[in-house]
């Protein structure tokens, strides 16, 4: 480093550069960074065991690593491992070309031979959500889970959005409730969004009333709306996104709720179910995009195609 560059780093320009690096580090979510770090450690260990260099990694080494995972991990895990390797190369200023022929051909061959159709999250219907609610008692955990399931379903929320709700994000009116989402998946600029949830016709399944009841019972006036609870029902910190999955699984087991073998029970099913049922009841693309905070019409229309795959089938026109 020359003397002129060294002077820049200790002055105002250096402070600005450090601040720029801090902002750049926040471009990816914490969950994504943790996943990338785990994948990168696995790649490094594989390279060290074979005497190869991980950074920079030759394309044939990356291809070999992907081949070593073939048949052991799914399609999404392969793509994420490749994304993690690319991310670390870019962070280190090393050249990276995901489209290199060795990588592309290997990945295409793996997916062609070992690719397994992804099991989508089962889109939960209103009837199934009501079954889950019936499995919730009137104790603290039951009231929390009832509010969580209803708000997650009616708001088409992702599990990280559910657990990220603070009391300060909620506004109640005679018509319903708005939920402020400071930042969500796909919102890399941190613009935030507000989701409107109207009051339901049935007091027993109204998301707004369930939230009001929970907040009053738990005496939550600020901070995390959905905390983790002790066995005695006392809050002990914000519920983690993984906790939403455990709540859903526990309530589904108690309700005797099972999904089709080609699908999987997942918190995403609350979001998918809201979108799917809205489409089946005549919702427009722009309504769904706004409510679900979707940036791409292609994503929205994929949900619509899935919702209407039977209803709009031309086979209805056959004389059967």
Secondary structure, DSSP 8 states (H G I E B T S, - for coil): --HHHHHHHHSHHHHHHHHHHHHHHTSS-HHHHHHHHHHHHHHHHHHHHHT---TT--HHHHHHHHHHHTTTS-HHHHHHHHHHHHHHHHHTT----TT-HHHHHHHHHHHHHH------B----HHHHHHHHHT--SSHHHHHHHHHHHHHHHTT--HHHHHT-BGGGEEE-SSEEEEEES--TT-TT---EEEEEE--SSTTT-HHHHHHHHHHHHT--SSBSSEEE-TTS-EEEE--HHHHHHHHHHHHHHHT----TTSB--THHHHHHHHHHHHHTT--HHHHHHHHT-S-HHHHHHHHHHHTTTTT-GGGGS--
